[in-house]
Structure formats: structure tokens, C-alpha cells
């Protein structure tokens, strides 16, 4: 249970350290950062737009069928999401609604790139195609760029596109999608990033190789005997991550290793860099912050929430997941979601002092023990459509009954002050 409204999925901000970002309901496989905002895409079908200063979610989008596999910011402040459904969505800066959505694709999208002027969006598909969307006209063109999955895409400042694929090829594409330069690759490429007009490619064999715009091999460095699975660049800085959670920070000019750190116990599927921080994400669904200077942690994961009321019941055990975002104390909206004190008998989205989403305010629903239980019997997508709450189900009817019974006891134990 994550809450009954469209909310940021974090606790309030620590006064000393910026918090890491928690709120996805599954592994996170896509990240991008620009200015004071971060965008993430997850296996839970959501993309979340985050505020860096408060570590809170500005908006949660739910559009794609299946995983959100790639995300990218646009120069005008909007952003792009792409998914397992083969669709590309162009979003307004506030993330409230898409300006453009392409039809479902013939294959899942594996990689994404935005041209420097923001007018073209390129998506690499699992079947080797590259689709190029012209934002001004909405024209979507498909090109057979590789024989297998397009594992990485990026634009040069000139507007040329570079791609790598499972066919062990690197290709630079010019106007009319004509090849300008190409190189055979020695191993399977798992991604690429452009740093100072050099192409940094990561490989399954654990190597990071630089290529010139003419596809000539430049410095290379073998970082590990494990597959590298994500790479990102900002200015002259590079970050690469392996399937075991190790992250390397390197200088892109010569691949000098500035720092190495352990970001996770499992794969780091996504990386993003800004002027001072590295953001990592993977299987545990938490996006973490690290210093770009030395790899030290600069994010502080939210502390466990002390319960307002507890007993030894099964209902209390089920409630613990809810307590991350909700309090049962009157008027306590300091967590991600509103207080649920006095919820029974009240219309949805009616707690005073909390800013609910329009979607919830428009619903005609009274919260009762039965309707709260039904929310988790059928799931929020069916029961509170438009709330964009991550899909949550409590399959066992006994657990649902125990949860609402515990909530009733806890509310009764903390009456409103006269």
C-alpha cells in the first residue's frame, strides 16, 4: 500500500543530507537529469519527474504498457519517455500530459536520444530499427540500422546520430540516415554516451572504449571481468556501471579512473550525471545520489517510520507498508501522503490541509472499511482510475480485513482534540 492519492512517494527532506529517491514499485532502468529535475523510468510502467532539491516527486506518469525503458529531457524543459510497448511520448515540462504519443511499435524500445536542438527524437528498437520522430511535424520514420537490438544511441552537436547494436557494429548516420562512418566492434556493446564529441561505448566483456566521430578507436580501458550495463556522461566526466553494482568515474579524455564505488548489490541499470552528482538506479527501485568528485554517498535513504500506534496483530504487519507514506495521526501530512485519520465515512480526497490531485477530487467515492479493502482487492488502476498510484494488491482477503480492522483501532485510539 503506497497511498490513496497522486503524491510524491518520499518522506519529508532531511535537514542535513538530500534524500535518495524512493517511490517506484519495481526496478528502475532509465534516468536523466537536467537542472533541478530528475526523470526516471521503471518496470512498474511509471515515469516519475523528481525535484532534486526536495527529493520529492513533481508528477507520476502512467502511459506505457509495460516497462518504461528509456527517458530523456528536452532542451525546452519537456521530456521524453519510451517503453516496452514501442511508443515514444513527448511530455509537457510539468509532466501532466503528453503533447505527442507515437503508435505502438513493432518492437520494444531499448535506447533513446534527443538532438541538440530538441527537434528530433531517436529511438532504438529491439529489432534493430531506429525510429526518428520530427517534433515539429509529428513525422515518424523508421530505418533498419542494425540486424539486432540497438543498444545505444546519441546525437553529436552536428546533429548526426551514432548507434551501436547487437550485430557488433558502430555507425554514424548523417542526413537522410546515410552512414558516414562505421566500425566493427570486438564484443557486444551494452550502451553508449557522448562526452566532448567522443563516443564512449561499454561492452559485455567489461571494457570501456572511446571512438572518434569518424569511428576510429581511441583509448580503451578494461574495468572489470563483469559485463558493463550502463554508461552516462556530463562534460568531460564519464560514469560506467557493472552488473555487480560497481560504478567507475573516469575522465573522458584519457579514461583516467578518478573513483570507484559500490552503488548496489546487483546491477546498476541506469546512470545520470550533473555538475556535482551521480545518480544510480537498479533492481532495488531506489535512486541513489553520489558525489561526482569521489563517489562518496551524498543521499540519505529515508529512515524507518516510527509507528503511530501498534499492536501484535496481522493488521499492524500489513499496515507497515502503508506507514511509509501515511500517518494515522490527525492532520499529519508530513509524510508523502495525507493523514488517514478519520478516513472511514469521509469522501475521497477530503482531508483538510492536503493538496489532492484533480483525478482523485473528481471521484465519487466514500472511504469505508469495505471500499478500502476493495481498493486492494481490485487495484488502484481499476478502483481509482487516474490517481497514478503504483499498482498495489493485497491478494489475501484475510489480510485486507485485518488491515482495515487495525486502521479502525488505531484511529479510535487517537481521537481528534476537541
DOVOKE-567164 format. One record per residue (C-alpha): x, y, z; residue in one letter. Coordinates in pm, whole numbers, padded with zeros to 5 digits, always signed. Example, Ala and Ser with C-alpha at 12.3 -4.5 7.8 and 13.67 -1.06 7.14 Angstrom:
<pts>
+01230-00450+00780a;+01367-00106+00714s;
</pts>
This chain:
<pts>
+00000+00000+00000x;+00159+00326-00111x;-00122+00575-00057x;-00464+00677-00181x;-00369+00982-00393x;-00129+01115-00653x;+00163+01214-00435x;+00535+01223-00409x;+00646+00892-00272x;+00905+01022-00024x;+00920+01126+00338x;+00998+01485+00421x;+01354+01603+00345x;+01639+01556+00589x;+01782+01892+00701x;+02143+01780+00654x;+02154+01546+00356x;+01947+01530+00042x;+01746+01213+00038x;+01769+00938-00214x;+01459+00886-00427x;+01213+00610-00339x;+00873+00559-00492x;+00886+00320-00787x;+00718-00014-00747x;+00985-00208-00936x;+01339-00192-01075x;+01443+00139-01231x;+01610+00109-01571x;+01618+00466-01707x;+01740+00801-01573x;+01813+01153-01693x;+01887+01477-01508x;+01863+01842-01611x;+01880+02146-01386x;+01676+02086-01073x;+01485+01788-01210x;+01539+01415-01248x;+01329+01179-01460x;+01317+00804-01401x;+01154+00511-01578x;+01070+00179-01419x;+00948-00175-01469x;+00634-00061-01282x;+00518+00116-01603x;+00569+00461-01448x;+00795+00753-01521x;+00845+00986-01226x;+00950+01351-01253x;+01150+01441-00941x;+01254+01766-00776x;+01624+01744-00683x;+01606+01996-00402x;+01332+01824-00205x;+01379+01468-00337x;+01005+01465-00396x;+00803+01364-00699x;+00663+01651-00903x;+00450+01413-01105x;+00399+01045-01175x;+00308+00946-01530x;+00141+00626-01635x;+00108+00585-02010x;+00318+00294-02136x;+00205-00065-02148x;+00493-00247-01982x;+00833-00119-01878x;+00940+00242-01928x;+01271+00156-02092x;+01422+00500-02171x;+01379+00864-02068x;+01538+01192-02173x;+01491+01563-02106x;+01429+01810-02387x;+01605+02148-02413x;+01270+02330-02381x;+01201+02174-02040x;+00979+01888-02152x;+01087+01528-02151x;+01054+01206-02349x;+00962+00857-02236x;+00979+00536-02434x;+00866+00189-02348x;+00832-00179-02396x;+00520-00101-02598x;+00734+00064-02868x;+00576+00406-02812x;+00752+00742-02778x;+00578+01008-02567x;+00668+01379-02561x;+00563+01536-02231x;+00498+01891-02119x;+00750+02031-01867x;+00520+01967-01571x;+00462+01608-01684x;+00085+01641-01657x;+00001+01542-02013x;+00180+01424-02328x;+00194+01659-02626x;+00255+01371-02864x;+00246+00990-02848x;+00351+00763-03132x;+00155+00446-03215x;+00262+00115-03057x;+00580-00012-03219x;+00663-00344-03375x;+00927-00400-03107x;+01023-00267-02765x;+01239+00044-02744x;+01584-00021-02600x;+01754+00321-02631x;+01666+00686-02677x;+01838+01010-02785x;+01738+01375-02832x;+01906+01605-03087x;+02088+01913-02951x;+01811+02145-03071x;+01545+01916-02926x;+01355+01887-03253x;+01434+01522-03326x;+01393+01220-03102x;+01556+00891-03199x;+01458+00554-03054x;+01646+00229-03098x;+01433-00084-03109x;+01494-00446-03020x;+01455-00549-03384x;+01744-00327-03498x;+01534-00038-03628x;+01593+00325-03539x;+01287+00547-03542x;+01333+00922-03580x;+01047+01147-03469x;+01030+01503-03605x;+00863+01702-03328x;+00750+01991-03548x;+00561+01777-03797x;+00499+01459-03599x;+00657+01258-03882x;+00797+00925-03762x;+01044+00748-03991x;+01189+00402-03940x;+01532+00287-04058x;+01688-00058-04037x;+02011+00046-03868x;+02127-00288-03725x;+02049-00654-03764x;+01988-00692-03391x;+01890-00479-03091x;+02000-00115-03092x;+02175-00098-02756x;+02284+00266-02766x;+02205+00596-02940x;+02331+00955-02915x;+02345+01273-03118x;+02659+01471-03197x;+02642+01851-03181x;+02633+01848-03562x;+02300+01664-03550x;+02445+01336-03677x;+02333+01026-03491x;+02555+00742-03373x;+02427+00396-03285x;+02561+00063-03165x;+02387-00270-03195x;+02385-00637-03115x;+02531-00702-03459x;+02864-00566-03318x;+02856-00251-03528x;+02901+00118-03453x;+02759+00353-03719x;+02747+00729-03755x;+02440+00842-03951x;+02417+01166-04147x;+02142+01342-04337x;+01869+01116-04479x;+02005+00848-04245x;+02303+00771-04466x;+02606+00607-04299x;+02903+00841-04265x;+03141+00616-04072x;+03131+00272-03912x;+03340+00029-03711x;+03327-00341-03629x;+03319-00395-03255x;+03512-00670-03073x;+03234-00761-02831x;+02868-00698-02751x;+02804-00326-02683x;+02565-00256-02398x;+02529+00121-02435x;+02696+00445-02534x;+02730+00808-02431x;+02892+01109-02598x;+03145+01308-02399x;+03321+01602-02563x;+03229+01467-02908x;+03382+01128-02832x;+03172+00814-02825x;+03209+00609-02507x;+03087+00251-02557x;+03052-00007-02281x;+03086-00379-02351x;+02969-00707-02204x;+03332-00811-02161x;+03382-00526-01910x;+03568-00283-02136x;+03502+00086-02198x;+03621+00210-02536x;+03629+00557-02686x;+03570+00623-03054x;+03618+00938-03258x;+03332+01085-03465x;+03494+00903-03758x;+03453+00571-03572x;+03826+00538-03503x;+03925+00354-03185x;+04074+00584-02922x;+04174+00492-02563x;+04018+00180-02414x;+04013+00050-02061x;+03917-00288-01920x;+03737-00205-01598x;+03617-00548-01485x;+03558-00907-01587x;+03185-00848-01537x;+02953-00701-01802x;+02916-00325-01803x;+02545-00242-01824x;+02508+00138-01809x;+02705+00449-01903x;+02647+00824-01878x;+02844+01143-01945x;+02842+01508-01845x;+03100+01742-01991x;+03435+01569-01955x;+03314+01318-01696x;+03211+00960-01760x;+03046+00703-01536x;+03011+00334-01614x;+02844+00064-01406x;+02864-00313-01399x;+02618-00592-01338x;+02755-00638-00983x;+02675-00279-00878x;+03025-00131-00915x;+03048+00220-01061x;+03359+00382-01212x;+03409+00759-01251x;+03650+00844-01530x;+03795+01139-01718x;+03674+01107-02074x;+03985+01249-02240x;+04206+00954-02142x;+03980+00727-01929x;+04178+00809-01616x;+03995+00650-01322x;+03907+00912-01062x;+03698+00694-00832x;+03527+00359-00800x;+03248+00270-00559x;+02983+00009-00486x;+02640+00152-00559x;+02428-00161-00518x;+02439-00534-00454x;+02301-00604-00800x;+02302-00442-01145x;+02306-00064-01185x;+02074-00045-01484x;+02076+00334-01513x;+02313+00625-01453x;+02280+01004-01480x;+02534+01281-01412x;+02513+01653-01346x;+02778+01904-01239x;+02830+01752-00895x;+02633+01429-00855x;+02597+01078-00992x;+02255+00914-00979x;+02230+00535-00986x;+01933+00301-01009x;+01871-00070-01047x;+01683-00366-00912x;+01608-00230-00566x;+01385+00051-00703x;+01571+00326-00513x;+01757+00601-00698x;+02072+00694-00508x;+02298+01000-00512x;+02678+01004-00508x;+02948+01269-00528x;+03089+01311-00879x;+03418+01415-00722x;+03496+01096-00530x;+03195+00863-00538x;+03102+00917-00175x;+02731+00894-00089x;+02551+01227-00071x;+02199+01089-00048x;+02037+00974+00272x;+01778+00700+00242x;+01458+00778+00435x;+01468+00644+00787x;+01219+00387+00903x;+00897+00549+01014x;+00806+00506+01379x;+00452+00372+01406x;+00181+00600+01544x;+00006+00306+01705x;+00091-00059+01717x;-00030-00391+01842x;+00060-00753+01779x;-00200-00808+01509x;-00160-00918+01149x;-00324-00590+01053x;-00034-00395+01202x;+00210-00601+00994x;+00018-00521+00676x;-00003-00152+00774x;+00376-00115+00787x;+00392-00075+00409x;+00129+00199+00432x;+00313+00384+00710x;+00594+00482+00473x;+00359+00735+00313x;+00072+00779+00558x;+00019+00865+00921x;-00285+00782+01133x;-00233+01094+01345x;-00480+01380+01295x;-00356+01636+01040x;-00014+01474+00997x;+00062+01539+00628x;+00440+01549+00676x;+00487+01215+00502x;+00441+01155+00133x;+00065+01116+00152x;-00211+01263+00365x;-00302+01151+00712x;-00563+00874+00706x;-00703+00965+01046x;-01081+00969+01031x;-01085+00827+00677x;-01384+00598+00731x;-01707+00768+00634x;-01527+01050+00451x;-01533+01125+00076x;-01214+01051-00113x;-00967+01342-00131x;-01131+01532+00156x;-00867+01551+00430x;-00818+01922+00512x;-00473+02065+00452x;-00364+01824+00177x;-00335+01909-00193x;-00501+01619-00376x;-00478+01551-00746x;-00768+01658-00968x;-00825+01295-01068x;-00899+01198-00708x;-01108+01508-00636x;-01335+01414-00928x;-01406+01064-00799x;-01736+00989-00625x;-01628+00752-00350x;-01675+00725+00025x;-01400+00553+00219x;-01535+00272+00435x;-01372-00048+00559x;-01531-00216+00258x;-01409+00036-00004x;-01056+00047+00140x;-01046-00333+00124x;-01184-00327-00231x;-00912-00081-00337x;-00655-00351-00268x;-00870-00633-00395x;-00908-00481-00744x;-00607-00247-00751x;-00595+00133-00783x;-00583+00129-01163x;-00932-00020-01170x;-01071+00127-00848x;-00935+00484-00850x;-00851+00539-01219x;-00634+00839-01294x;-00474+00855-00950x;-00146+00719-01092x;-00084+00531-00773x;+00154+00238-00829x;-00047-00079-00869x;-00090-00243-00530x;-00287-00556-00448x;-00346-00744-00125x;-00449-01083-00256x;-00542-01245+00073x;-00893-01135+00188x;-00799-01211+00549x;-00511-00963+00523x;-00743-00699+00379x;-00985-00746+00666x;-00700-00734+00917x;-00568-00410+00767x;-00894-00216+00788x;-00962-00351+01138x;-00621-00229+01253x;-00679+00114+01097x;-01010+00143+01282x;-00844+00054+01615x;-00559+00296+01561x;-00790+00584+01465x;-01012+00518+01767x;-00705+00522+01994x;-00612+00873+01876x;-00928+01084+01878x;-00938+01437+01744x;-00876+01703+02006x;-01191+01893+02099x;
</pts>
